[in-house]
Amino acid sequence: MTGIGIRHYDHHDAARLRPLLLEVYAEAYADVIETDPFASVDRSAEGLVGWSAKPDWSCVVGHDSNGQAVGYAYGAPLPADARWWRGLLTEVPADVVAETGTRTYALSELMVRTPWRKTGTARRLHDALLAQRTEERATLLVDQTHPKVHALYQSWGWATLGDLSPRLPDAPLFHTMLLPLPDQVGPR
Ligand SMILES: CC(C)(COP(=O)(O)OP(=O)(O)OC[C@H]1O[C@@H](n2cnc3c(N)ncnc32)[C@H](O)[C@@H]1OP(=O)(O)O)[C@@H](O)C(=O)NCCC(=O)NCCS
């Protein structure tokens, strides 16, 4: 399997990208989309519309040598009044979850098609997305019933902050994690 090319997108590209992102989602989550209402394609589409409407939404898509999408990652900065932390169940000092609008980048989705698992592609997409960010840190949620994914993120440098369950119907219990971001590209 040869290497992939990575393309960067922003919210202007979102409407055009949406069908492709949902197609990859349906394949990457094929094992759970029928049984887990939180993981349904419709819920994913709602999430994608919400996230990609944010002006600072960013996305990377990996393509193989035939131009086929092999996976993607996207996210956006948390706003100052971030709903993200309202589902936090672990007590932490208030300054840990104080947002400014430019402090924390939320990595909302990362997935790769099955043939591209265990090839380093997921890590490359993750690194490419975060390398463009100017926030001081990133956050993500990982389902607590997926300990191997949690361990994978730990191996990539993420630290667990606590338990979080978004205030949304059927939401599972997540670990919320943080990753410090180096000042790679300077202020925009
Ligand atoms: C998460 C992901 C991007 C990581 O890709 P990768 O770096 O190539 O790593 P792997 O695919 O080998 O995953 C690491 C381990 O986690 C497990 N895993 C991955 N996704 C999982 C999921 N959604 N549910 C349960 N276990 C999962 C894998 O089976 C693997 O376990 P193994 O080593 O026993 O085979 C990729 O597995 C994926 O696209 N998964 C589906 C989407 C997903 O869960 N995204 C993460 C949301 S926080």
The ligand as a Tripos MOL2 file, in Angstrom:
@<TRIPOS>MOLECULE
LIG
   48    50     1     0     0
SMALL
NO_CHARGES

@<TRIPOS>ATOM
      1 C1         -9.5700    5.1510   15.3630 C.3       1 LIG1
      2 C2         -8.8370    4.9170   14.0500 C.3       1 LIG1
      3 C3         -8.7780    6.2240   13.2280 C.3       1 LIG1
      4 C4         -7.4030    4.4950   14.4040 C.3       1 LIG1
      5 O1         -6.7370    3.9900   13.2700 O.3       1 LIG1
      6 P1         -5.2950    3.2710   13.4490 P.3       1 LIG1
      7 O2         -4.3300    4.2400   14.0410 O.co2     1 LIG1
      8 O3         -4.9420    2.6960   12.1350 O.co2     1 LIG1
      9 O4         -5.5110    2.1850   14.5840 O.3       1 LIG1
     10 P2         -6.3930    0.8420   14.5490 P.3       1 LIG1
     11 O5         -7.4380    0.8980   13.4710 O.co2     1 LIG1
     12 O6         -5.4750   -0.3200   14.5500 O.co2     1 LIG1
     13 O7         -7.1540    0.9520   15.9600 O.3       1 LIG1
     14 C5         -6.4660    0.6820   17.1950 C.3       1 LIG1
     15 C6         -7.2750   -0.3780   17.9730 C.3       1 LIG1
     16 O8         -8.5310    0.2250   18.3310 O.3       1 LIG1
     17 C7         -9.6060   -0.5880   17.8900 C.3       1 LIG1
     18 N1        -10.6980    0.3070   17.4000 N.ar      1 LIG1
     19 C8        -10.6090    1.2470   16.4520 C.ar      1 LIG1
     20 N2        -11.7880    1.8700   16.2920 N.ar      1 LIG1
     21 C9        -12.6330    1.2880   17.1540 C.ar      1 LIG1
     22 C10       -14.0100    1.5060   17.4700 C.ar      1 LIG1
     23 N3        -14.7280    2.4610   16.8400 N.pl3     1 LIG1
     24 N4        -14.5780    0.7380   18.4060 N.ar      1 LIG1
     25 C11       -13.8590   -0.2120   19.0620 C.ar      1 LIG1
     26 N5        -12.5450   -0.4620   18.8290 N.ar      1 LIG1
     27 C12       -11.9560    0.2850   17.8760 C.ar      1 LIG1
     28 C13        -9.0360   -1.3820   16.7290 C.3       1 LIG1
     29 O9         -9.7590   -2.5750   16.5240 O.3       1 LIG1
     30 C14        -7.6180   -1.6130   17.1610 C.3       1 LIG1
     31 O10        -7.5700   -2.7390   18.0390 O.3       1 LIG1
     32 P3         -6.5500   -3.9670   17.7220 P.3       1 LIG1
     33 O11        -5.1850   -3.3610   17.8800 O.co2     1 LIG1
     34 O12        -6.8880   -4.9870   18.7400 O.co2     1 LIG1
     35 O13        -6.7960   -4.3810   16.3140 O.co2     1 LIG1
     36 C15        -9.5240    3.8040   13.1980 C.3       1 LIG1
     37 O14        -9.4960    2.5650   13.9060 O.3       1 LIG1
     38 C16       -10.9760    4.1190   12.8660 C.2       1 LIG1
     39 O15       -11.2330    4.7830   11.8570 O.2       1 LIG1
     40 N6        -11.9210    3.6170   13.7050 N.am      1 LIG1
     41 C17       -13.3560    3.8860   13.4780 C.3       1 LIG1
     42 C18       -13.6990    5.3280   13.7960 C.3       1 LIG1
     43 C19       -13.3350    5.7090   15.2390 C.2       1 LIG1
     44 O16       -13.5980    4.9700   16.1860 O.2       1 LIG1
     45 N7        -12.7160    6.9260   15.3670 N.am      1 LIG1
     46 C20       -12.2670    7.4250   16.6790 C.3       1 LIG1
     47 C21       -13.2920    8.2700   17.3190 C.3       1 LIG1
     48 S1        -12.6870    8.9310   18.8850 S.3       1 LIG1
@<TRIPOS>BOND
     1     1     2 1
     2     2     3 1
     3     2     4 1
     4     2    36 1
     5     4     5 1
     6     5     6 1
     7     6     7 2
     8     6     8 1
     9     6     9 1
    10     9    10 1
    11    10    11 2
    12    10    12 1
    13    10    13 1
    14    13    14 1
    15    14    15 1
    16    15    16 1
    17    15    30 1
    18    16    17 1
    19    17    18 1
    20    17    28 1
    21    18    19 ar
    22    18    27 ar
    23    19    20 ar
    24    20    21 ar
    25    21    22 ar
    26    21    27 ar
    27    22    23 1
    28    22    24 ar
    29    24    25 ar
    30    25    26 ar
    31    26    27 ar
    32    28    29 1
    33    28    30 1
    34    30    31 1
    35    31    32 1
    36    32    33 2
    37    32    34 1
    38    32    35 1
    39    36    37 1
    40    36    38 1
    41    38    39 2
    42    38    40 1
    43    40    41 1
    44    41    42 1
    45    42    43 1
    46    43    44 2
    47    43    45 1
    48    45    46 1
    49    46    47 1
    50    47    48 1
@<TRIPOS>SUBSTRUCTURE
     1 LIG1         1 GROUP 0 **** ****
